[in-house]
Amino acid sequence: MKRLHAFFVCLYNIKCQARNNRDSMNEDFHMGKLIRAELDRQEHSVAWFARKIQCERTNCYYIFERQFIDVDLLKRISCALKHNFFREMADYMDGVIIDLT
């Protein structure tokens, strides 16, 4: 649990860095677009996706527009699509240089 907490503290720091530096490569990461791409790859409809994550279909379109997703929601999405989006974040973070000073 401590590792997961530390992981998301690092994500928060990355998000703050992106706000402070508009040229940062952090802006390239967009979880909503990754989710939509995986949904399309699996050839599922948005209505199917909404049923799986237990939300309204119209809310799914808002999810696709969001750069960052709540952890609990991302867990439901990962389970529904049988795809580890947390791994996507970790892989992305491997390519980001974090200045913790």
N, CA, C and O atoms as CSV, one atom per row, in Angstrom:
chain,resi,resn,atom,element,x,y,z
A,1,MET,N,N,0.814,-1.186,0.000
A,1,MET,CA,C,0.000,0.000,0.000
A,1,MET,C,C,0.870,1.267,0.000
A,1,MET,O,O,0.526,2.271,-0.624
A,2,LYS,N,N,2.001,1.197,0.713
A,2,LYS,CA,C,2.892,2.351,0.746
A,2,LYS,C,C,3.462,2.645,-0.633
A,2,LYS,O,O,3.636,3.805,-1.006
A,3,ARG,N,N,3.758,1.570,-1.406
A,3,ARG,CA,C,4.289,1.757,-2.757
A,3,ARG,C,C,3.275,2.443,-3.648
A,3,ARG,O,O,3.611,3.332,-4.430
A,4,LEU,N,N,2.017,2.013,-3.518
A,4,LEU,CA,C,0.959,2.619,-4.326
A,4,LEU,C,C,0.807,4.097,-3.973
A,4,LEU,O,O,0.650,4.937,-4.860
A,5,HIS,N,N,0.853,4.412,-2.687
A,5,HIS,CA,C,0.756,5.807,-2.258
A,5,HIS,C,C,1.923,6.621,-2.826
A,5,HIS,O,O,1.725,7.719,-3.346
A,6,ALA,N,N,3.117,6.086,-2.725
A,6,ALA,CA,C,4.295,6.787,-3.246
A,6,ALA,C,C,4.186,6.981,-4.753
A,6,ALA,O,O,4.588,8.016,-5.286
A,7,PHE,N,N,3.640,5.981,-5.432
A,7,PHE,CA,C,3.454,6.057,-6.878
A,7,PHE,C,C,2.557,7.238,-7.243
A,7,PHE,O,O,2.862,7.994,-8.166
A,8,PHE,N,N,1.456,7.392,-6.519
A,8,PHE,CA,C,0.521,8.457,-6.854
A,8,PHE,C,C,0.997,9.824,-6.375
A,8,PHE,O,O,0.606,10.847,-6.939
A,9,VAL,N,N,1.830,9.853,-5.351
A,9,VAL,CA,C,2.468,11.117,-4.972
A,9,VAL,C,C,3.376,11.567,-6.109
A,9,VAL,O,O,3.422,12.752,-6.439
A,10,CYS,N,N,4.100,10.619,-6.712
A,10,CYS,CA,C,4.953,10.946,-7.857
A,10,CYS,C,C,4.114,11.428,-9.035
A,10,CYS,O,O,4.497,12.378,-9.718
A,11,LEU,N,N,2.978,10.785,-9.280
A,11,LEU,CA,C,2.097,11.238,-10.368
A,11,LEU,C,C,1.623,12.658,-10.124
A,11,LEU,O,O,1.567,13.471,-11.047
A,12,TYR,N,N,1.279,12.955,-8.872
A,12,TYR,CA,C,0.840,14.306,-8.540
A,12,TYR,C,C,1.965,15.305,-8.808
A,12,TYR,O,O,1.727,16.383,-9.352
A,13,ASN,N,N,3.178,14.948,-8.429
A,13,ASN,CA,C,4.320,15.835,-8.671
A,13,ASN,C,C,4.534,16.061,-10.163
A,13,ASN,O,O,4.848,17.172,-10.590
A,14,ILE,N,N,4.366,15.012,-10.945
A,14,ILE,CA,C,4.513,15.132,-12.396
A,14,ILE,C,C,3.451,16.070,-12.948
A,14,ILE,O,O,3.741,16.911,-13.799
A,15,LYS,N,N,2.232,15.927,-12.469
A,15,LYS,CA,C,1.139,16.794,-12.928
A,15,LYS,C,C,1.445,18.255,-12.603
A,15,LYS,O,O,1.207,19.139,-13.426
A,16,CYS,N,N,1.969,18.507,-11.416
A,16,CYS,CA,C,2.314,19.881,-11.024
A,16,CYS,C,C,3.442,20.429,-11.887
A,16,CYS,O,O,3.425,21.603,-12.258
A,17,GLN,N,N,4.412,19.599,-12.205
A,17,GLN,CA,C,5.504,20.031,-13.072
A,17,GLN,C,C,4.981,20.404,-14.447
A,17,GLN,O,O,5.439,21.377,-15.046
A,18,ALA,N,N,4.032,19.643,-14.947
A,18,ALA,CA,C,3.471,19.920,-16.272
A,18,ALA,C,C,2.764,21.265,-16.291
A,18,ALA,O,O,2.836,21.997,-17.278
A,19,ARG,N,N,2.084,21.586,-15.206
A,19,ARG,CA,C,1.419,22.892,-15.127
A,19,ARG,C,C,2.429,24.023,-15.135
A,19,ARG,O,O,2.205,25.068,-15.745
A,20,ASN,N,N,3.545,23.805,-14.450
A,20,ASN,CA,C,4.554,24.854,-14.338
A,20,ASN,C,C,5.409,24.978,-15.585
A,20,ASN,O,O,6.000,26.032,-15.820
A,21,ASN,N,N,5.489,23.951,-16.369
A,21,ASN,CA,C,6.334,23.956,-17.543
A,21,ASN,C,C,5.534,23.458,-18.743
A,21,ASN,O,O,5.439,22.250,-18.960
A,22,ARG,N,N,4.963,24.365,-19.519
A,22,ARG,CA,C,4.083,23.992,-20.629
A,22,ARG,C,C,4.810,23.241,-21.736
A,22,ARG,O,O,4.166,22.605,-22.570
A,23,ASP,N,N,6.130,23.301,-21.759
A,23,ASP,CA,C,6.890,22.568,-22.763
A,23,ASP,C,C,7.240,21.156,-22.298
A,23,ASP,O,O,7.913,20.405,-23.003
A,24,SER,N,N,6.779,20.815,-21.116
A,24,SER,CA,C,7.116,19.514,-20.541
A,24,SER,C,C,6.507,18.382,-21.354
A,24,SER,O,O,5.423,18.528,-21.918
A,25,MET,N,N,7.206,17.253,-21.412
A,25,MET,CA,C,6.676,16.109,-22.121
A,25,MET,C,C,5.530,15.451,-21.373
A,25,MET,O,O,4.875,14.565,-21.922
A,26,ASN,N,N,5.263,15.865,-20.115
A,26,ASN,CA,C,4.173,15.304,-19.335
A,26,ASN,C,C,2.822,15.552,-19.990
A,26,ASN,O,O,1.887,14.779,-19.785
A,27,GLU,N,N,2.708,16.611,-20.769
A,27,GLU,CA,C,1.439,16.921,-21.404
A,27,GLU,C,C,1.083,15.899,-22.484
A,27,GLU,O,O,-0.066,15.848,-22.923
A,28,ASP,N,N,2.040,15.095,-22.914
A,28,ASP,CA,C,1.784,14.077,-23.914
A,28,ASP,C,C,0.959,12.922,-23.359
A,28,ASP,O,O,0.295,12.217,-24.120
A,29,PHE,N,N,0.990,12.721,-22.063
A,29,PHE,CA,C,0.275,11.623,-21.433
A,29,PHE,C,C,-1.187,12.010,-21.246
A,29,PHE,O,O,-1.485,13.033,-20.630
A,30,HIS,N,N,-2.094,11.203,-21.772
A,30,HIS,CA,C,-3.533,11.491,-21.665
A,30,HIS,C,C,-4.259,10.166,-21.451
A,30,HIS,O,O,-4.471,9.405,-22.395
A,31,MET,N,N,-4.635,9.899,-20.211
A,31,MET,CA,C,-5.251,8.622,-19.861
A,31,MET,C,C,-6.564,8.405,-20.600
A,31,MET,O,O,-6.838,7.290,-21.044
A,32,GLY,N,N,-7.376,9.440,-20.740
A,32,GLY,CA,C,-8.651,9.294,-21.431
A,32,GLY,C,C,-8.489,8.817,-22.868
A,32,GLY,O,O,-9.259,7.985,-23.348
A,33,LYS,N,N,-7.486,9.350,-23.546
A,33,LYS,CA,C,-7.225,8.923,-24.922
A,33,LYS,C,C,-6.744,7.478,-24.977
A,33,LYS,O,O,-7.085,6.738,-25.899
A,34,LEU,N,N,-5.948,7.080,-23.984
A,34,LEU,CA,C,-5.488,5.690,-23.924
A,34,LEU,C,C,-6.659,4.742,-23.710
A,34,LEU,O,O,-6.728,3.676,-24.322
A,35,ILE,N,N,-7.576,5.139,-22.838
A,35,ILE,CA,C,-8.756,4.309,-22.571
A,35,ILE,C,C,-9.600,4.177,-23.832
A,35,ILE,O,O,-10.025,3.078,-24.187
A,36,ARG,N,N,-9.841,5.296,-24.506
A,36,ARG,CA,C,-10.649,5.259,-25.732
A,36,ARG,C,C,-9.983,4.395,-26.810
A,36,ARG,O,O,-10.657,3.640,-27.511
A,37,ALA,N,N,-8.671,4.510,-26.934
A,37,ALA,CA,C,-7.954,3.715,-27.924
A,37,ALA,C,C,-8.074,2.220,-27.626
A,37,ALA,O,O,-8.250,1.414,-28.539
A,38,GLU,N,N,-7.979,1.858,-26.361
A,38,GLU,CA,C,-8.106,0.442,-25.989
A,38,GLU,C,C,-9.531,-0.043,-26.210
A,38,GLU,O,O,-9.731,-1.165,-26.675
A,39,LEU,N,N,-10.515,0.770,-25.891
A,39,LEU,CA,C,-11.912,0.415,-26.135
A,39,LEU,C,C,-12.146,0.172,-27.625
A,39,LEU,O,O,-12.785,-0.808,-28.007
A,40,ASP,N,N,-11.632,1.056,-28.450
A,40,ASP,CA,C,-11.753,0.909,-29.904
A,40,ASP,C,C,-11.001,-0.328,-30.402
A,40,ASP,O,O,-11.490,-1.051,-31.270
A,41,ARG,N,N,-9.827,-0.562,-29.853
A,41,ARG,CA,C,-9.031,-1.721,-30.253
A,41,ARG,C,C,-9.786,-3.018,-29.983
A,41,ARG,O,O,-9.730,-3.956,-30.778
A,42,GLN,N,N,-10.492,-3.062,-28.858
A,42,GLN,CA,C,-11.257,-4.250,-28.499
A,42,GLN,C,C,-12.627,-4.297,-29.195
A,42,GLN,O,O,-13.377,-5.262,-29.049
A,43,GLU,N,N,-12.929,-3.252,-29.941
A,43,GLU,CA,C,-14.169,-3.158,-30.716
A,43,GLU,C,C,-15.428,-3.263,-29.857
A,43,GLU,O,O,-16.409,-3.900,-30.241
A,44,HIS,N,N,-15.379,-2.619,-28.679
A,44,HIS,CA,C,-16.552,-2.537,-27.810
A,44,HIS,C,C,-17.226,-1.186,-28.011
A,44,HIS,O,O,-16.574,-0.205,-28.369
A,45,SER,N,N,-18.519,-1.141,-27.784
A,45,SER,CA,C,-19.252,0.127,-27.896
A,45,SER,C,C,-19.129,0.918,-26.593
A,45,SER,O,O,-18.767,0.374,-25.549
A,46,VAL,N,N,-19.431,2.187,-26.677
A,46,VAL,CA,C,-19.426,3.034,-25.483
A,46,VAL,C,C,-20.532,2.587,-24.538
A,46,VAL,O,O,-20.358,2.646,-23.321
A,47,ALA,N,N,-21.663,2.141,-25.070
A,47,ALA,CA,C,-22.757,1.639,-24.225
A,47,ALA,C,C,-22.306,0.408,-23.435
A,47,ALA,O,O,-22.620,0.283,-22.251
A,48,TRP,N,N,-21.574,-0.498,-24.082
A,48,TRP,CA,C,-21.028,-1.674,-23.397
A,48,TRP,C,C,-20.098,-1.241,-22.274
A,48,TRP,O,O,-20.174,-1.741,-21.152
A,49,PHE,N,N,-19.222,-0.306,-22.601
A,49,PHE,CA,C,-18.248,0.214,-21.633
A,49,PHE,C,C,-18.961,0.832,-20.435
A,49,PHE,O,O,-18.568,0.591,-19.294
A,50,ALA,N,N,-19.997,1.619,-20.679
A,50,ALA,CA,C,-20.749,2.267,-19.605
A,50,ALA,C,C,-21.373,1.221,-18.676
A,50,ALA,O,O,-21.334,1.375,-17.455
A,51,ARG,N,N,-21.936,0.178,-19.240
A,51,ARG,CA,C,-22.512,-0.888,-18.406
A,51,ARG,C,C,-21.439,-1.558,-17.557
A,51,ARG,O,O,-21.662,-1.847,-16.382
A,52,LYS,N,N,-20.283,-1.801,-18.148
A,52,LYS,CA,C,-19.208,-2.492,-17.434
A,52,LYS,C,C,-18.659,-1.677,-16.261
A,52,LYS,O,O,-18.322,-2.234,-15.216
A,53,ILE,N,N,-18.570,-0.361,-16.436
A,53,ILE,CA,C,-18.013,0.466,-15.348
A,53,ILE,C,C,-19.116,1.114,-14.512
A,53,ILE,O,O,-18.840,1.913,-13.617
A,54,GLN,N,N,-20.364,0.759,-14.812
A,54,GLN,CA,C,-21.526,1.199,-14.043
A,54,GLN,C,C,-21.656,2.721,-13.992
A,54,GLN,O,O,-21.701,3.325,-12.920
A,55,CYS,N,N,-21.714,3.316,-15.170
A,55,CYS,CA,C,-21.963,4.755,-15.256
A,55,CYS,C,C,-22.811,5.038,-16.490
A,55,CYS,O,O,-23.032,4.150,-17.314
A,56,GLU,N,N,-23.278,6.255,-16.612
A,56,GLU,CA,C,-24.070,6.658,-17.769
A,56,GLU,C,C,-23.172,6.743,-19.006
A,56,GLU,O,O,-21.994,7.087,-18.915
A,57,ARG,N,N,-23.746,6.427,-20.142
A,57,ARG,CA,C,-22.991,6.463,-21.406
A,57,ARG,C,C,-22.395,7.844,-21.655
A,57,ARG,O,O,-21.253,7.956,-22.101
A,58,THR,N,N,-23.162,8.895,-21.371
A,58,THR,CA,C,-22.656,10.251,-21.614
A,58,THR,C,C,-21.440,10.569,-20.751
A,58,THR,O,O,-20.573,11.340,-21.162
A,59,ASN,N,N,-21.371,9.984,-19.561
A,59,ASN,CA,C,-20.208,10.218,-18.694
A,59,ASN,C,C,-18.940,9.590,-19.269
A,59,ASN,O,O,-17.835,10.058,-18.995
A,60,CYS,N,N,-19.095,8.540,-20.057
A,60,CYS,CA,C,-17.928,7.898,-20.671
A,60,CYS,C,C,-17.192,8.877,-21.583
A,60,CYS,O,O,-15.962,8.885,-21.631
A,61,TYR,N,N,-17.941,9.689,-22.294
A,61,TYR,CA,C,-17.301,10.670,-23.179
A,61,TYR,C,C,-16.494,11.689,-22.385
A,61,TYR,O,O,-15.466,12.169,-22.862
A,62,TYR,N,N,-16.949,12.026,-21.171
A,62,TYR,CA,C,-16.168,12.921,-20.311
A,62,TYR,C,C,-14.892,12.230,-19.837
A,62,TYR,O,O,-13.847,12.867,-19.705
A,63,ILE,N,N,-14.981,10.932,-19.584
A,63,ILE,CA,C,-13.787,10.169,-19.184
A,63,ILE,C,C,-12.745,10.211,-20.290
A,63,ILE,O,O,-11.556,10.380,-20.019
A,64,PHE,N,N,-13.184,10.059,-21.535
A,64,PHE,CA,C,-12.242,10.053,-22.665
A,64,PHE,C,C,-11.548,11.402,-22.836
A,64,PHE,O,O,-10.467,11.467,-23.420
A,65,GLU,N,N,-12.152,12.473,-22.340
A,65,GLU,CA,C,-11.573,13.806,-22.462
A,65,GLU,C,C,-10.618,14.147,-21.318
A,65,GLU,O,O,-9.874,15.125,-21.402
A,66,ARG,N,N,-10.636,13.356,-20.262
A,66,ARG,CA,C,-9.834,13.670,-19.072
A,66,ARG,C,C,-8.410,13.143,-19.197
A,66,ARG,O,O,-8.181,11.992,-19.569
A,67,GLN,N,N,-7.469,14.010,-18.878
A,67,GLN,CA,C,-6.067,13.610,-18.933
A,67,GLN,C,C,-5.723,12.686,-17.765
A,67,GLN,O,O,-4.955,11.738,-17.924
A,68,PHE,N,N,-6.284,12.960,-16.611
A,68,PHE,CA,C,-6.021,12.163,-15.414
A,68,PHE,C,C,-7.329,11.581,-14.905
A,68,PHE,O,O,-8.369,12.236,-14.968
A,69,ILE,N,N,-7.282,10.348,-14.400
A,69,ILE,CA,C,-8.463,9.613,-13.971
A,69,ILE,C,C,-8.295,9.211,-12.508
A,69,ILE,O,O,-7.203,8.839,-12.078
A,70,ASP,N,N,-9.381,9.289,-11.754
A,70,ASP,CA,C,-9.414,8.857,-10.362
A,70,ASP,C,C,-8.984,7.385,-10.260
A,70,ASP,O,O,-9.295,6.580,-11.138
A,71,VAL,N,N,-8.275,7.048,-9.192
A,71,VAL,CA,C,-7.715,5.713,-9.026
A,71,VAL,C,C,-8.806,4.637,-9.007
A,71,VAL,O,O,-8.674,3.611,-9.675
A,72,ASP,N,N,-9.876,4.866,-8.249
A,72,ASP,CA,C,-10.945,3.868,-8.170
A,72,ASP,C,C,-11.606,3.659,-9.529
A,72,ASP,O,O,-11.893,2.526,-9.917
A,73,LEU,N,N,-11.842,4.733,-10.239
A,73,LEU,CA,C,-12.438,4.632,-11.567
A,73,LEU,C,C,-11.480,3.923,-12.524
A,73,LEU,O,O,-11.905,3.094,-13.328
A,74,LEU,N,N,-10.216,4.241,-12.440
A,74,LEU,CA,C,-9.235,3.591,-13.316
A,74,LEU,C,C,-9.154,2.089,-13.038
A,74,LEU,O,O,-8.941,1.295,-13.953
A,75,LYS,N,N,-9.322,1.709,-11.787
A,75,LYS,CA,C,-9.340,0.286,-11.439
A,75,LYS,C,C,-10.538,-0.401,-12.094
A,75,LYS,O,O,-10.394,-1.486,-12.658
A,76,ARG,N,N,-11.715,0.217,-12.025
A,76,ARG,CA,C,-12.910,-0.360,-12.658
A,76,ARG,C,C,-12.724,-0.476,-14.173
A,76,ARG,O,O,-13.097,-1.476,-14.787
A,77,ILE,N,N,-12.140,0.572,-14.758
A,77,ILE,CA,C,-11.904,0.577,-16.209
A,77,ILE,C,C,-10.911,-0.518,-16.588
A,77,ILE,O,O,-11.116,-1.232,-17.569
A,78,SER,N,N,-9.849,-0.649,-15.820
A,78,SER,CA,C,-8.845,-1.685,-16.087
A,78,SER,C,C,-9.465,-3.075,-16.021
A,78,SER,O,O,-9.167,-3.929,-16.856
A,79,CYS,N,N,-10.320,-3.302,-15.038
A,79,CYS,CA,C,-10.990,-4.603,-14.910
A,79,CYS,C,C,-11.953,-4.839,-16.067
A,79,CYS,O,O,-11.998,-5.938,-16.620
A,80,ALA,N,N,-12.721,-3.823,-16.436
A,80,ALA,CA,C,-13.706,-3.963,-17.512
A,80,ALA,C,C,-13.031,-4.292,-18.839
A,80,ALA,O,O,-13.503,-5.147,-19.588
A,81,LEU,N,N,-11.934,-3.616,-19.124
A,81,LEU,CA,C,-11.243,-3.809,-20.401
A,81,LEU,C,C,-10.149,-4.881,-20.327
A,81,LEU,O,O,-9.514,-5.210,-21.329
A,82,LYS,N,N,-9.945,-5.416,-19.118
A,82,LYS,CA,C,-8.886,-6.413,-18.908
A,82,LYS,C,C,-7.551,-5.902,-19.454
A,82,LYS,O,O,-6.825,-6.599,-20.162
A,83,HIS,N,N,-7.265,-4.649,-19.089
A,83,HIS,CA,C,-6.040,-3.979,-19.532
A,83,HIS,C,C,-5.497,-3.186,-18.348
A,83,HIS,O,O,-6.249,-2.455,-17.704
A,84,ASN,N,N,-4.213,-3.317,-18.051
A,84,ASN,CA,C,-3.610,-2.664,-16.901
A,84,ASN,C,C,-3.163,-1.246,-17.257
A,84,ASN,O,O,-2.048,-1.035,-17.734
A,85,PHE,N,N,-4.048,-0.281,-17.018
A,85,PHE,CA,C,-3.711,1.113,-17.293
A,85,PHE,C,C,-2.724,1.664,-16.273
A,85,PHE,O,O,-2.045,2.656,-16.541
A,86,PHE,N,N,-2.638,1.035,-15.115
A,86,PHE,CA,C,-1.625,1.439,-14.140
A,86,PHE,C,C,-0.226,1.146,-14.688
A,86,PHE,O,O,0.717,1.892,-14.426
A,87,ARG,N,N,-0.099,0.067,-15.440
A,87,ARG,CA,C,1.176,-0.261,-16.087
A,87,ARG,C,C,1.504,0.789,-17.143
A,87,ARG,O,O,2.663,1.165,-17.318
A,88,GLU,N,N,0.466,1.261,-17.849
A,88,GLU,CA,C,0.668,2.328,-18.843
A,88,GLU,C,C,1.283,3.559,-18.169
A,88,GLU,O,O,2.216,4.168,-18.693
A,89,MET,N,N,0.740,3.915,-16.995
A,89,MET,CA,C,1.271,5.070,-16.268
A,89,MET,C,C,2.709,4.820,-15.826
A,89,MET,O,O,3.567,5.693,-15.950
A,90,ALA,N,N,2.961,3.623,-15.310
A,90,ALA,CA,C,4.305,3.292,-14.840
A,90,ALA,C,C,5.305,3.329,-15.990
A,90,ALA,O,O,6.407,3.859,-15.845
A,91,ASP,N,N,4.920,2.766,-17.127
A,91,ASP,CA,C,5.799,2.785,-18.297
A,91,ASP,C,C,6.078,4.215,-18.745
A,91,ASP,O,O,7.202,4.549,-19.118
A,92,TYR,N,N,5.058,5.048,-18.705
A,92,TYR,CA,C,5.238,6.449,-19.073
A,92,TYR,C,C,6.200,7.141,-18.110
A,92,TYR,O,O,7.082,7.895,-18.520
A,93,MET,N,N,6.008,6.867,-16.821
A,93,MET,CA,C,6.852,7.515,-15.809
A,93,MET,C,C,8.311,7.110,-15.940
A,93,MET,O,O,9.202,7.885,-15.592
A,94,ASP,N,N,8.566,5.906,-16.439
A,94,ASP,CA,C,9.951,5.482,-16.648
A,94,ASP,C,C,10.684,6.413,-17.609
A,94,ASP,O,O,11.904,6.558,-17.530
A,95,GLY,N,N,9.945,7.037,-18.509
A,95,GLY,CA,C,10.556,7.932,-19.481
A,95,GLY,C,C,10.588,9.388,-19.047
A,95,GLY,O,O,11.072,10.248,-19.783
A,96,VAL,N,N,10.073,9.669,-17.853
A,96,VAL,CA,C,10.012,11.051,-17.373
A,96,VAL,C,C,11.076,11.252,-16.303
A,96,VAL,O,O,11.207,10.453,-15.376
A,97,ILE,N,N,11.812,12.305,-16.444
A,97,ILE,CA,C,12.820,12.652,-15.434
A,97,ILE,C,C,12.129,13.494,-14.375
A,97,ILE,O,O,11.580,14.555,-14.674
A,98,ILE,N,N,12.158,13.017,-13.136
A,98,ILE,CA,C,11.494,13.710,-12.046
A,98,ILE,C,C,12.534,14.435,-11.200
A,98,ILE,O,O,13.478,13.825,-10.700
A,99,ASP,N,N,12.351,15.730,-11.047
A,99,ASP,CA,C,13.217,16.535,-10.198
A,99,ASP,C,C,12.510,16.727,-8.867
A,99,ASP,O,O,11.579,17.526,-8.769
A,100,LEU,N,N,12.939,16.006,-7.851
A,100,LEU,CA,C,12.274,16.046,-6.551
A,100,LEU,C,C,12.894,17.079,-5.618
A,100,LEU,O,O,12.533,17.134,-4.443
A,101,THR,N,N,13.809,17.890,-6.108
A,101,THR,CA,C,14.431,18.896,-5.234
A,101,THR,C,C,13.636,20.160,-5.226
A,101,THR,O,O,14.006,21.118,-4.547
